[in-house]
Amino acid sequence: MKINAIMLVKNEVDIVEETLLNAMKFCHRIYVFDNNSTDGTWELVNEMASRFHELVIFGQTAEPYKNQLRNRVYNAHHAEYGDDDWWYILDSDELLTESPKKALTKAASKGNSAMCVWQAQFYFTDEDMAQYKDEDTSLSITQRRKHYLVNWKEQRFFKNSSARAWPESMSGRIPAWCNSMAKYTPICRHYALRTPEQIEARVALRLKTQHGFAHIKSAPAISYPKAKSLDKVTSDGRFTIRLTQKIRYAYKQLYFACHWKLKGLQKKLSYFTFNVSV
């Protein structure tokens, strides 16, 4: 069994190296598709690819971000692998806390075709802000950010199909036919909010993006959560998943499911009404 990763990246120069080194521990190949980075990310991933055979530069594009860019990478390489192999949707600011090989082997034995990952969302807190000017920037982001909440779950792994393409008309995070989800859910460390400057740039970028971030209508006032309200990493590497966060996640999933079903119904009714009136 091989695990191959697809990574879309844009302006993550401060963390992408650590992300790639972590994924290289269990990935056969990592296909990197750069979305017109301007901060040195493109140069860094190319330099790393010259040193590590696991890294494959798929290319660079100035197209607006959309999930379907991942489909393009899959379509270019899925025929090279067997139906027992897996794909990993690797975000450029996430690091799995464990190798997924054992869990994926077990999932395959049970007939599963996909696996989710819990996200330990790390935050730039009030404590981080208080000592930001004196922070030791020689340390990695993962050494500097200590406070988190495990509060979201996303599809990250799916089985390869050597004969089946993934049409770019499909907008899901994984192919629609990979719908048998494994029960086990590993945890990844997600560092989306790292520094004040990076947070501001992140919000500004999403305001400009038409696909995938339509829910962001205006720049929110940036505030930093209180460290005392979050969980803190421990030396044993274990993470806490609060029951309240599991309940909130379930509620959000139900809300989104109802929302999109309603959207679909409205679209059908609109089409029906138009045809009847005509």
N, C-alpha and C positions, 0 to 999 in steps of 0.2 A: 504493500500500500504506500502510495506517495501522496504527500500533501503539497499542493501548489497554491501560492498566494497571488491575489490580484490587489495591487495597491495604487489607488489614485492619490496624488499628492499635489499640494499647492502651498508654497510658502510655510514650510515646517522645518526650517533649517536647524532650529534649536533642539529638535527632538527626533527627527527622522532617522538619524544614525543609530540611536539607542533602540528605536522601534525595529529597524531592520536586523540589527545584531541579535535581538531577542527572538525574532521570527526565524532567523537562520538556524536556530538550535533544532528545529523540527521540520522545516520546510525543505522540500526537494528543489523547488525553484520559486523565486519571488519575481513576478512581472511588474515592473514599475512604469506607470503611465503618468507623466507630469502634466499638470493643467496650467502651463504657462507661468511657472514660478519665477519670481523676480528677486528673491532674497538670498540666492546662493544654493537653494535646495537642488536645483537641476545639476549644477556643477558637482555638488557633494555626492549625489546618487551615482553620477557617472564615474566619479573617482572610486567610489566603493565597488562598483561593478567591475572595474579593472582589476580589483584585488580578490573579489569573491565570486566564484563561478555560480553560486546559488542565485545571484542577482542578475536579472535580465532586463535591460532597458527596452521597454516596448515602444516608447516614443514620447513625443511632446505635442500638445495641442493647445490652441488658443480658443477652442470652442467653449461656450458657457458650460459650467458644470452640470452634469446630470448623471444619475445612477447608471444609465445605459452605456456609459463609456466603459464600464466593467464588462458588459456583455461583449463588447468588441474584442477585448483581450481574451476572454474565454473562447470566443469563436475562432480566434487565430490559432489556438493551441490545444483545444479539447481533443482533437483527433490523435494527438501524439500520446495520449494516456489511456489507460484501461478503465473499465467501468467500476473497478474496485478502488480507484483513486478518488481523492477529495480535493475540493477547492476551498480556500480560506479568503474571505473578504477582509483584508487587512487595512484598517484605517491607520493613517500615518502618525497618529498620536496615541496609539493603544499598544499595550504590552500584555500578553497572556501571562498569568501567574504560574502556569504549568504546561507541560507538553500535552497536546490533545490526542496524541497517537493512541493511547490505551482506550480513551473514551470513544474515539471514532471507530476503532476496531470492534468494540462492544456494540456500538450503535449499528454497524453494518451487519453484525451477526444476528441482530434482532429485526433486520429489514428496514431500518431507518435510513432516510436519504438526506437528512439535514440536522443541524444542531445549533442551538442558540448559545449566547454567551451573556452572562451577567456583567454589567459595567460598574466598576467601582469608580465613580466620578470624583476626581480630585479637584480641589478648589483652591484658588488664591484667596486667603482669608484675611481677616483684620489683623491677625498676628503677623502674617507674611508682609502686609503693607507696613506695619509698624517698624519692621526691621529690613525693609526692602533696600534702602540706601546702603546698608552695611552687609548685604547678603553676599556670600561667597559664590560668585558666579563660575568659579572653576568646578564646582560640583554640578552633577547632572540634574536635570529637572526632577527625576524620580527621587533624588536624594534631598532636594529642597522642598518639595511639596509633600506634606505628611497627612493632610486631613481630607476625608472622603465620605461619600455615602454610596452604598450599593443601591441604586434606585432605578435602573433601567435594564432591559434585556433586548437583545437584537439577534437576528439570524446572521450567523457568521460562516458556517460551514455547510457545504452541499456536495453531493456525490457527482462525479464526472459522468458524462454520457459521451462515449467516443463517437456515436453516430448522430447525436442530436445537437443542433445549434440553439443558441439563446437569442431570439430575435430582439433587435434593438427597440422594437415596439413594446416589449415587456419592460415595465418600469420597476418591478420589485427588486428588493435587495438580493434575492436569490431566484433561480428559475421557478416558475409556478408549479412545474411537475415534481419538484423536490418538496413534498408536502407531508412526509412522515417524519415527525420531529422526535429526536432522542430525548429521553427524560432527563439525563444528566446535563447540567449546565455549568461549565467552568466559568471562572471569573477573569476578566481582564482589567487592567489599570488604564483608565482613560484620562489623559491630561489635556483636555480641551481649553482649560483656563489656567495659564501658566504665569503670565506677567501682565501688569496693567497695559503695556504697549501692545502686547500680543492680543489681549482681549479686545481692545479697541479696533485693531486691524481685522480681527475675526468678524466682529459685528459689521464693520463697514463692508467687508467682502460679501457677506451674506445679504446685505441690503441691495447690492448690485446684481446678485445672482437671480435669474428668473426661474430656474429649475431647482427643486429640492428644498428651497427655503422661503416659499411663498408666505409662510406663516409669520415671518419677520417683516412687519410693516414699517417700523420706525426704530431708530436707535434708542434702546432703553438707557435709563440712567444707570451707570455702572456702579455697583456696590459690591462690597466684599463680605461674604457670610462670616459669622462669628465662629471661630475655631472650636469653641466649647460646645457648639450645637452639632458638631460633626463627629465622626469616628476618626481615630488616629491609628496609623499603621503601627504594628507591633513587631518586635524582633523575630517572632516565630513565623511571620509572613501570612498569618491567618486574617481573613476578612469577616466582618460582621454584616449580616443581612438582616436588617430590622423588619419585624413583622409589619410595621406601619408602612414601610416602603414597598413591601410585597403587595399589600392591599391597594396602595396608590397606583402601583403599576397595573394591577388587574383592572382597576377602575378606568385608567387611561386607555387600556386596550379595548375595553367594552365601549368607551366613548368613541374612539376612532372607528371601531367596527360599525357602530350605528351611524356615525357621521357619513362614512363612505357609502354605506348602503342607501342612506337617504339621498345622497348626491346622485347615485346611480338611478334611483327611482325617479328623481326630479328630471333627470336627463331623458329617461324613457317617456315620462308624461309629456315633456316638452315636445319630443319628437312626434308622439301620438297626436297631440293637440294641433301641431303644425300641419300634419298630413290630413287631419280631419277638416281643418279650416280651408285648406287648399281644395 
